[in-house]
Amino acid sequence: MQIECLVAIAFATASLAQSQEDNDVPDSFVLFEHFPEVVAISDSDNDTIFECMAGKRISFDKENKRVKFMWFFNDPTNN
């Protein structure tokens, strides 16, 4: 999963740099199309304990630019 995240970051960075040169807005749906599984990591209260969740794409409509993800949250008590 780490490799997929690194690839997504590299792809997004390269796309953003290219789009800024062309004065275009990056299309986030390109990422949604290529990455059906996602991970979100944050530290909302600055306590160095990361809150994480994973998601799986359940529907994708490229023409109408609609995408739905099902999100899975970690149990903070590890049960």
Secondary structure, 3 states (H helix, E strand, C coil): CHHHHHHHHHHHHHHHHHHHHHCCCCCHHHHHHHCCEEEEEECCCCCCCCEEEEEEEEEEECCCCEEEEEEEECCCCCC
